[in-house]
C-alpha cells in the first residue's frame, strides 16, 4: 500500500461531494486504469468546450443564454482539469521521490 501522502486523488467525488482517493502501488490496477480513462474523457470534453468557446466568441451576435450556458460548462470543465492536474502532479512528485 502507498503512504497516506501518496494516495491518488480520483476524478470523482463521494455522494457528500468529498474527494475520493486511491491507495495502491499498482498503476495498472482496475481502479487506476478506470481513473486514467475517466480523466482522459474529462480532458477531452474540456478541449471540445474550449473549441466551442473560441467559435462562440468569434461570432458577432452570440445569444446571452448560450454564453451563460457555455460559461457554466467551461467552469465545470476547468474545475475537472484542475483536479486532474493536482492528481497527476501529486503522482509525478510521488514517483520522483521514490526514485531518489
N, CA, C and O atoms as CSV, one atom per row, in Angstrom:
chain,resi,resn,atom,element,x,y,z
A,1,UNK,N,N,0.832,-1.193,0.000
A,1,UNK,CA,C,0.000,0.000,0.000
A,1,UNK,C,C,0.872,1.251,0.000
A,1,UNK,O,O,2.012,1.233,0.464
A,2,UNK,N,N,0.317,2.325,-0.525
A,2,UNK,CA,C,1.039,3.589,-0.554
A,2,UNK,C,C,0.845,4.326,0.759
A,2,UNK,O,O,-0.108,4.069,1.495
A,3,UNK,N,N,1.753,5.241,1.044
A,3,UNK,CA,C,1.635,6.059,2.243
A,3,UNK,C,C,0.473,7.029,2.089
A,3,UNK,O,O,0.041,7.312,0.971
A,4,UNK,N,N,-0.035,7.538,3.205
A,4,UNK,CA,C,-1.176,8.456,3.210
A,4,UNK,C,C,-0.942,9.639,2.272
A,4,UNK,O,O,-1.852,10.049,1.551
A,5,UNK,N,N,0.289,10.195,2.279
A,5,UNK,CA,C,0.552,11.370,1.455
A,5,UNK,C,C,0.803,11.023,-0.014
A,5,UNK,O,O,1.055,11.919,-0.819
A,6,UNK,N,N,0.739,9.755,-0.372
A,6,UNK,CA,C,0.954,9.338,-1.752
A,6,UNK,C,C,-0.312,8.781,-2.396
A,6,UNK,O,O,-0.250,8.215,-3.487
A,7,UNK,N,N,-1.450,8.934,-1.740
A,7,UNK,CA,C,-2.687,8.433,-2.329
A,7,UNK,C,C,-3.082,9.280,-3.531
A,7,UNK,O,O,-2.820,10.481,-3.581
A,8,UNK,N,N,-3.710,8.635,-4.482
A,8,UNK,CA,C,-4.117,9.303,-5.719
A,8,UNK,C,C,-5.494,9.925,-5.554
A,8,UNK,O,O,-6.442,9.270,-5.120
A,9,UNK,N,N,-5.587,11.202,-5.908
A,9,UNK,CA,C,-6.872,11.885,-5.953
A,9,UNK,C,C,-7.623,11.380,-7.177
A,9,UNK,O,O,-7.125,11.473,-8.299
A,10,UNK,N,N,-8.803,10.854,-6.966
A,10,UNK,CA,C,-9.588,10.285,-8.064
A,10,UNK,C,C,-10.427,11.362,-8.755
A,10,UNK,O,O,-10.737,12.388,-8.150
A,11,UNK,N,N,-10.792,11.136,-10.004
A,11,UNK,CA,C,-11.524,12.160,-10.768
A,11,UNK,C,C,-13.027,12.193,-10.488
A,11,UNK,O,O,-13.802,12.632,-11.338
A,12,UNK,N,N,-13.440,11.742,-9.329
A,12,UNK,CA,C,-14.844,11.824,-8.928
A,12,UNK,C,C,-14.896,12.097,-7.440
A,12,UNK,O,O,-13.912,11.924,-6.721
A,13,UNK,N,N,-16.071,12.528,-6.994
A,13,UNK,CA,C,-16.286,12.837,-5.582
A,13,UNK,C,C,-17.260,11.840,-4.980
A,13,UNK,O,O,-17.955,11.111,-5.687
A,14,UNK,N,N,-17.292,11.830,-3.651
A,14,UNK,CA,C,-18.244,10.965,-2.944
A,14,UNK,C,C,-19.645,11.564,-3.061
A,14,UNK,O,O,-19.814,12.667,-3.581
A,15,UNK,N,N,-20.634,10.841,-2.580
A,15,UNK,CA,C,-22.012,11.345,-2.611
A,15,UNK,C,C,-22.166,12.600,-1.751
A,15,UNK,O,O,-23.113,13.365,-1.929
A,16,UNK,N,N,-21.226,12.810,-0.810
A,16,UNK,CA,C,-21.229,14.019,0.020
A,16,UNK,C,C,-20.365,15.117,-0.606
A,16,UNK,O,O,-20.081,16.128,0.038
A,17,UNK,N,N,-19.949,14.919,-1.854
A,17,UNK,CA,C,-19.098,15.850,-2.607
A,17,UNK,C,C,-17.721,16.027,-1.959
A,17,UNK,O,O,-17.124,17.100,-2.042
A,18,UNK,N,N,-17.229,14.978,-1.319
A,18,UNK,CA,C,-15.887,14.984,-0.743
A,18,UNK,C,C,-14.942,14.254,-1.695
A,18,UNK,O,O,-15.374,13.372,-2.436
A,19,UNK,N,N,-13.650,14.614,-1.683
A,19,UNK,CA,C,-12.698,13.957,-2.582
A,19,UNK,C,C,-12.550,12.474,-2.264
A,19,UNK,O,O,-12.661,12.060,-1.110
A,20,UNK,N,N,-12.301,11.691,-3.292
A,20,UNK,CA,C,-12.043,10.251,-3.147
A,20,UNK,C,C,-10.578,10.003,-3.512
A,20,UNK,O,O,-10.026,10.640,-4.410
A,21,UNK,N,N,-9.970,9.070,-2.798
A,21,UNK,CA,C,-8.559,8.761,-3.017
A,21,UNK,C,C,-8.390,7.264,-3.231
A,21,UNK,O,O,-9.200,6.455,-2.779
A,22,UNK,N,N,-7.323,6.920,-3.930
A,22,UNK,CA,C,-6.976,5.525,-4.183
A,22,UNK,C,C,-5.618,5.248,-3.564
A,22,UNK,O,O,-4.663,5.999,-3.759
A,23,UNK,N,N,-5.551,4.164,-2.821
A,23,UNK,CA,C,-4.295,3.743,-2.213
A,23,UNK,C,C,-3.890,2.411,-2.832
A,23,UNK,O,O,-4.469,1.369,-2.524
A,24,UNK,N,N,-2.887,2.456,-3.709
A,24,UNK,CA,C,-2.383,1.247,-4.342
A,24,UNK,C,C,-0.968,1.483,-4.855
A,24,UNK,O,O,-0.594,2.608,-5.186
A,25,UNK,N,N,-0.207,0.435,-4.915
A,25,UNK,CA,C,1.136,0.507,-5.503
A,25,UNK,C,C,1.119,0.105,-6.971
A,25,UNK,O,O,2.145,0.173,-7.647
A,26,UNK,N,N,-0.038,-0.313,-7.464
A,26,UNK,CA,C,-0.146,-0.842,-8.822
A,26,UNK,C,C,-0.806,0.179,-9.753
A,26,UNK,O,O,-2.024,0.350,-9.701
A,27,UNK,N,N,-0.030,0.859,-10.601
A,27,UNK,CA,C,-0.618,1.825,-11.531
A,27,UNK,C,C,-1.465,1.163,-12.618
A,27,UNK,O,O,-2.159,1.853,-13.364
A,28,UNK,N,N,-1.414,-0.166,-12.714
A,28,UNK,CA,C,-2.208,-0.892,-13.708
A,28,UNK,C,C,-3.404,-1.606,-13.088
A,28,UNK,O,O,-4.034,-2.441,-13.737
A,29,UNK,N,N,-3.719,-1.283,-11.834
A,29,UNK,CA,C,-4.883,-1.897,-11.202
A,29,UNK,C,C,-6.156,-1.421,-11.908
A,29,UNK,O,O,-6.145,-0.420,-12.624
A,30,UNK,N,N,-7.228,-2.141,-11.701
A,30,UNK,CA,C,-8.502,-1.790,-12.326
A,30,UNK,C,C,-8.894,-0.349,-11.996
A,30,UNK,O,O,-9.274,0.405,-12.893
A,31,UNK,N,N,-8.809,0.041,-10.729
A,31,UNK,CA,C,-9.216,1.381,-10.325
A,31,UNK,C,C,-8.285,2.451,-10.907
A,31,UNK,O,O,-8.747,3.524,-11.294
A,32,UNK,N,N,-6.992,2.170,-10.972
A,32,UNK,CA,C,-6.054,3.126,-11.565
A,32,UNK,C,C,-6.370,3.336,-13.038
A,32,UNK,O,O,-6.388,4.471,-13.514
A,33,UNK,N,N,-6.617,2.254,-13.757
A,33,UNK,CA,C,-6.939,2.358,-15.185
A,33,UNK,C,C,-8.281,3.060,-15.393
A,33,UNK,O,O,-8.433,3.855,-16.320
A,34,UNK,N,N,-9.254,2.761,-14.525
A,34,UNK,CA,C,-10.549,3.428,-14.613
A,34,UNK,C,C,-10.382,4.931,-14.410
A,34,UNK,O,O,-10.950,5.724,-15.161
A,35,UNK,N,N,-9.612,5.324,-13.408
A,35,UNK,CA,C,-9.365,6.749,-13.157
A,35,UNK,C,C,-8.658,7.385,-14.349
A,35,UNK,O,O,-9.014,8.489,-14.760
A,36,UNK,N,N,-7.666,6.707,-14.907
A,36,UNK,CA,C,-6.958,7.225,-16.089
A,36,UNK,C,C,-7.921,7.464,-17.241
A,36,UNK,O,O,-7.869,8.506,-17.894
A,37,UNK,N,N,-8.801,6.500,-17.490
A,37,UNK,CA,C,-9.758,6.607,-18.597
A,37,UNK,C,C,-10.753,7.739,-18.371
A,37,UNK,O,O,-11.081,8.472,-19.303
A,38,UNK,N,N,-11.228,7.883,-17.149
A,38,UNK,CA,C,-12.171,8.961,-16.851
A,38,UNK,C,C,-11.489,10.314,-16.982
A,38,UNK,O,O,-12.067,11.250,-17.534
A,39,UNK,N,N,-10.260,10.424,-16.478
A,39,UNK,CA,C,-9.519,11.676,-16.628
A,39,UNK,C,C,-9.325,12.032,-18.100
A,39,UNK,O,O,-9.482,13.192,-18.480
A,40,UNK,N,N,-8.991,11.058,-18.922
A,40,UNK,CA,C,-8.799,11.306,-20.354
A,40,UNK,C,C,-10.093,11.796,-20.993
A,40,UNK,O,O,-10.069,12.720,-21.805
A,41,UNK,N,N,-11.214,11.190,-20.637
A,41,UNK,CA,C,-12.503,11.617,-21.177
A,41,UNK,C,C,-12.845,13.035,-20.707
A,41,UNK,O,O,-13.351,13.844,-21.485
A,42,UNK,N,N,-12.570,13.328,-19.442
A,42,UNK,CA,C,-12.856,14.657,-18.916
A,42,UNK,C,C,-12.010,15.721,-19.613
A,42,UNK,O,O,-12.510,16.796,-19.943
A,43,UNK,N,N,-10.737,15.424,-19.838
A,43,UNK,CA,C,-9.876,16.381,-20.527
A,43,UNK,C,C,-10.291,16.542,-21.989
A,43,UNK,O,O,-10.177,17.631,-22.550
A,44,UNK,N,N,-10.769,15.468,-22.603
A,44,UNK,CA,C,-11.282,15.558,-23.972
A,44,UNK,C,C,-12.504,16.462,-24.052
A,44,UNK,O,O,-12.639,17.249,-24.989
A,45,UNK,N,N,-13.389,16.348,-23.075
A,45,UNK,CA,C,-14.566,17.213,-23.021
A,45,UNK,C,C,-14.149,18.669,-22.844
A,45,UNK,O,O,-14.723,19.563,-23.465
A,46,UNK,N,N,-13.153,18.904,-22.001
A,46,UNK,CA,C,-12.661,20.276,-21.793
A,46,UNK,C,C,-12.102,20.849,-23.091
A,46,UNK,O,O,-12.332,22.018,-23.400
A,47,UNK,N,N,-11.376,20.046,-23.848
A,47,UNK,CA,C,-10.819,20.504,-25.123
A,47,UNK,C,C,-11.934,20.862,-26.108
A,47,UNK,O,O,-11.840,21.862,-26.819
A,48,UNK,N,N,-12.982,20.048,-26.149
A,48,UNK,CA,C,-14.122,20.330,-27.027
A,48,UNK,C,C,-14.819,21.628,-26.623
A,48,UNK,O,O,-15.207,22.423,-27.479
A,49,UNK,N,N,-14.978,21.841,-25.307
A,49,UNK,CA,C,-15.609,23.067,-24.828
A,49,UNK,C,C,-14.764,24.293,-25.156
A,49,UNK,O,O,-15.300,25.352,-25.486
A,50,UNK,N,N,-13.466,24.151,-25.067
A,50,UNK,CA,C,-12.576,25.257,-25.406
A,50,UNK,C,C,-12.737,25.639,-26.873
A,50,UNK,O,O,-12.777,26.822,-27.212
A,51,UNK,N,N,-12.828,24.649,-27.727
A,51,UNK,CA,C,-13.029,24.913,-29.154
A,51,UNK,C,C,-14.379,25.592,-29.387
A,51,UNK,O,O,-14.478,26.543,-30.163
A,52,UNK,N,N,-15.419,25.095,-28.706
A,52,UNK,CA,C,-16.752,25.696,-28.832
A,52,UNK,C,C,-16.736,27.148,-28.344
A,52,UNK,O,O,-17.360,28.019,-28.951
A,53,UNK,N,N,-16.019,27.401,-27.243
A,53,UNK,CA,C,-15.943,28.762,-26.710
A,53,UNK,C,C,-15.257,29.696,-27.703
A,53,UNK,O,O,-15.695,30.828,-27.906
A,54,UNK,N,N,-14.190,29.219,-28.312
A,54,UNK,CA,C,-13.485,30.040,-29.301
A,54,UNK,C,C,-14.391,30.387,-30.475
A,54,UNK,O,O,-14.404,31.528,-30.936
A,55,UNK,N,N,-15.144,29.413,-30.957
A,55,UNK,CA,C,-16.060,29.651,-32.069
A,55,UNK,C,C,-17.165,30.618,-31.661
A,55,UNK,O,O,-17.538,31.500,-32.434
A,56,UNK,N,N,-17.687,30.455,-30.453
A,56,UNK,CA,C,-18.765,31.320,-29.972
A,56,UNK,C,C,-18.282,32.754,-29.828
A,56,UNK,O,O,-19.004,33.692,-30.166
A,57,UNK,N,N,-17.062,32.928,-29.326
A,57,UNK,CA,C,-16.528,34.276,-29.156
A,57,UNK,C,C,-16.252,34.958,-30.500
A,57,UNK,O,O,-16.269,36.185,-30.590
A,58,UNK,N,N,-16.001,34.169,-31.530
A,58,UNK,CA,C,-15.771,34.726,-32.868
A,58,UNK,C,C,-17.062,35.249,-33.500
A,58,UNK,O,O,-17.020,36.096,-34.392
A,59,UNK,N,N,-18.203,34.747,-33.039
A,59,UNK,CA,C,-19.494,35.192,-33.565
A,59,UNK,C,C,-19.793,36.599,-33.049
A,59,UNK,O,O,-19.571,36.894,-31.874
A,60,UNK,N,N,-20.288,37.450,-33.917
A,60,UNK,CA,C,-20.583,38.833,-33.537
A,60,UNK,C,C,-21.821,38.937,-32.646
A,60,UNK,O,O,-21.871,39.759,-31.731
A,61,UNK,N,N,-22.808,38.102,-32.921
A,61,UNK,CA,C,-24.068,38.200,-32.188
A,61,UNK,C,C,-24.370,36.884,-31.479
A,61,UNK,O,O,-25.180,36.087,-31.951
A,62,UNK,N,N,-23.715,36.664,-30.349
A,62,UNK,CA,C,-23.963,35.458,-29.569
A,62,UNK,C,C,-25.115,35.702,-28.605
A,62,UNK,O,O,-25.213,36.766,-27.992
A,63,UNK,N,N,-25.973,34.720,-28.480
A,63,UNK,CA,C,-27.120,34.803,-27.579
A,63,UNK,C,C,-26.634,34.776,-26.127
A,63,UNK,O,O,-25.844,33.903,-25.767
A,64,UNK,N,N,-27.085,35.705,-25.290
A,64,UNK,CA,C,-26.648,35.732,-23.885
A,64,UNK,C,C,-26.917,34.416,-23.137
A,64,UNK,O,O,-26.130,34.022,-22.276
A,65,UNK,N,N,-28.009,33.749,-23.460
A,65,UNK,CA,C,-28.306,32.467,-22.802
A,65,UNK,C,C,-27.296,31.396,-23.207
A,65,UNK,O,O,-26.889,30.573,-22.387
A,66,UNK,N,N,-26.895,31.413,-24.483
A,66,UNK,CA,C,-25.872,30.470,-24.943
A,66,UNK,C,C,-24.534,30.751,-24.271
A,66,UNK,O,O,-23.813,29.827,-23.896
A,67,UNK,N,N,-24.208,32.027,-24.121
A,67,UNK,CA,C,-22.958,32.397,-23.455
A,67,UNK,C,C,-22.968,31.966,-21.988
A,67,UNK,O,O,-21.965,31.475,-21.471
A,68,UNK,N,N,-24.093,32.152,-21.334
A,68,UNK,CA,C,-24.214,31.746,-19.919
A,68,UNK,C,C,-24.025,30.235,-19.775
A,68,UNK,O,O,-23.297,29.778,-18.894
A,69,UNK,N,N,-24.681,29.463,-20.643
A,69,UNK,CA,C,-24.537,28.004,-20.616
A,69,UNK,C,C,-23.096,27.601,-20.850
A,69,UNK,O,O,-22.566,26.718,-20.175
A,70,UNK,N,N,-22.466,28.260,-21.816
A,70,UNK,CA,C,-21.082,27.959,-22.145
A,70,UNK,C,C,-20.164,28.266,-20.964
A,70,UNK,O,O,-19.269,27.478,-20.659
A,71,UNK,N,N,-20.374,29.389,-20.302
A,71,UNK,CA,C,-19.548,29.738,-19.140
A,71,UNK,C,C,-19.741,28.719,-18.023
A,71,UNK,O,O,-18.775,28.337,-17.361
A,72,UNK,N,N,-20.967,28.278,-17.810
A,72,UNK,CA,C,-21.211,27.250,-16.787
A,72,UNK,C,C,-20.473,25.957,-17.123
A,72,UNK,O,O,-19.856,25.349,-16.248
A,73,UNK,N,N,-20.534,25.538,-18.377
A,73,UNK,CA,C,-19.850,24.308,-18.791
A,73,UNK,C,C,-18.335,24.465,-18.704
A,73,UNK,O,O,-17.635,23.539,-18.292
A,74,UNK,N,N,-17.828,25.635,-19.092
A,74,UNK,CA,C,-16.392,25.880,-19.002
A,74,UNK,C,C,-15.917,25.897,-17.550
A,74,UNK,O,O,-14.825,25.416,-17.249
A,75,UNK,N,N,-16.725,26.442,-16.661
A,75,UNK,CA,C,-16.380,26.454,-15.239
A,75,UNK,C,C,-16.266,25.032,-14.705
A,75,UNK,O,O,-15.337,24.712,-13.964
A,76,UNK,N,N,-17.207,24.187,-15.082
A,76,UNK,CA,C,-17.143,22.783,-14.668
A,76,UNK,C,C,-15.932,22.068,-15.247
A,76,UNK,O,O,-15.265,21.301,-14.552
A,77,UNK,N,N,-15.647,22.323,-16.529
A,77,UNK,CA,C,-14.501,21.682,-17.181
A,77,UNK,C,C,-13.189,22.159,-16.576
A,77,UNK,O,O,-12.254,21.372,-16.428
A,78,UNK,N,N,-13.109,23.433,-16.226
A,78,UNK,CA,C,-11.900,23.953,-15.603
A,78,UNK,C,C,-11.700,23.339,-14.221
A,78,UNK,O,O,-10.571,23.030,-13.838
A,79,UNK,N,N,-12.764,23.164,-13.485
A,79,UNK,CA,C,-12.688,22.514,-12.174
A,79,UNK,C,C,-12.154,21.090,-12.307
A,79,UNK,O,O,-11.304,20.664,-11.524
A,80,UNK,N,N,-12.652,20.360,-13.296
A,80,UNK,CA,C,-12.195,18.995,-13.543
A,80,UNK,C,C,-10.730,18.987,-13.968
A,80,UNK,O,O,-9.952,18.162,-13.490
A,81,UNK,N,N,-10.350,19.895,-14.858
A,81,UNK,CA,C,-8.962,19.954,-15.328
A,81,UNK,C,C,-8.000,20.249,-14.177
A,81,UNK,O,O,-6.909,19.683,-14.119
A,82,UNK,N,N,-8.400,21.132,-13.266
A,82,UNK,CA,C,-7.565,21.416,-12.100
A,82,UNK,C,C,-7.417,20.189,-11.204
A,82,UNK,O,O,-6.337,19.926,-10.675
A,83,UNK,N,N,-8.502,19.444,-11.038
A,83,UNK,CA,C,-8.463,18.225,-10.226
A,83,UNK,C,C,-7.499,17.205,-10.854
A,83,UNK,O,O,-6.710,16.575,-10.150
A,84,UNK,N,N,-7.570,17.049,-12.177
A,84,UNK,CA,C,-6.674,16.127,-12.878
A,84,UNK,C,C,-5.228,16.595,-12.723
A,84,UNK,O,O,-4.334,15.790,-12.462
A,85,UNK,N,N,-5.002,17.901,-12.886
A,85,UNK,CA,C,-3.644,18.432,-12.755
A,85,UNK,C,C,-3.102,18.197,-11.342
A,85,UNK,O,O,-1.939,17.825,-11.183
A,86,UNK,N,N,-3.919,18.406,-10.335
A,86,UNK,CA,C,-3.481,18.145,-8.959
A,86,UNK,C,C,-3.145,16.676,-8.760
A,86,UNK,O,O,-2.124,16.340,-8.160
A,87,UNK,N,N,-3.999,15.814,-9.262
A,87,UNK,CA,C,-3.782,14.378,-9.109
A,87,UNK,C,C,-2.512,13.944,-9.821
A,87,UNK,O,O,-1.681,13.243,-9.243
A,88,UNK,N,N,-2.358,14.354,-11.064
A,88,UNK,CA,C,-1.181,13.946,-11.839
A,88,UNK,C,C,0.092,14.584,-11.305
A,88,UNK,O,O,1.149,13.954,-11.312
A,89,UNK,N,N,0.003,15.818,-10.844
A,89,UNK,CA,C,1.165,16.464,-10.256
A,89,UNK,C,C,1.617,15.746,-8.996
A,89,UNK,O,O,2.813,15.587,-8.754
A,90,UNK,N,N,0.660,15.319,-8.206
A,90,UNK,CA,C,0.984,14.571,-6.989
A,90,UNK,C,C,1.602,13.226,-7.344
A,90,UNK,O,O,2.550,12.787,-6.692
A,91,UNK,N,N,1.076,12.574,-8.365
A,91,UNK,CA,C,1.634,11.290,-8.794
A,91,UNK,C,C,3.068,11.456,-9.286
A,91,UNK,O,O,3.926,10.622,-8.998
A,92,UNK,N,N,3.328,12.530,-10.027
A,92,UNK,CA,C,4.683,12.777,-10.513
A,92,UNK,C,C,5.642,13.027,-9.352
A,92,UNK,O,O,6.763,12.517,-9.348
A,93,UNK,N,N,5.206,13.807,-8.375
A,93,UNK,CA,C,6.054,14.098,-7.215
A,93,UNK,C,C,6.319,12.828,-6.418
A,93,UNK,O,O,7.436,12.606,-5.951
A,94,UNK,N,N,5.294,11.995,-6.262
A,94,UNK,CA,C,5.459,10.760,-5.503
A,94,UNK,C,C,6.411,9.816,-6.217
A,94,UNK,O,O,7.247,9.187,-5.567
A,95,UNK,N,N,6.307,9.697,-7.545
A,95,UNK,CA,C,7.197,8.785,-8.269
A,95,UNK,C,C,8.624,9.324,-8.276
A,95,UNK,O,O,9.577,8.545,-8.241
A,96,UNK,N,N,8.784,10.637,-8.321
A,96,UNK,CA,C,10.134,11.218,-8.277
A,96,UNK,C,C,10.792,10.975,-6.916
A,96,UNK,O,O,11.992,10.709,-6.849
A,97,UNK,N,N,10.028,11.064,-5.853
A,97,UNK,CA,C,10.599,10.859,-4.516
A,97,UNK,C,C,10.957,9.383,-4.304
A,97,UNK,O,O,11.856,9.075,-3.522
A,98,UNK,N,N,10.275,8.483,-4.982
A,98,UNK,CA,C,10.586,7.058,-4.853
A,98,UNK,C,C,11.889,6.715,-5.583
A,98,UNK,O,O,12.562,5.749,-5.226
A,99,UNK,N,N,12.247,7.506,-6.609
A,99,UNK,CA,C,13.476,7.240,-7.354
A,99,UNK,C,C,14.715,7.774,-6.647
A,99,UNK,O,O,15.835,7.373,-6.964
A,100,UNK,N,N,14.523,8.653,-5.716
A,100,UNK,CA,C,15.671,9.258,-5.029
A,100,UNK,C,C,16.262,8.311,-4.000
A,100,UNK,O,O,17.235,8.657,-3.329
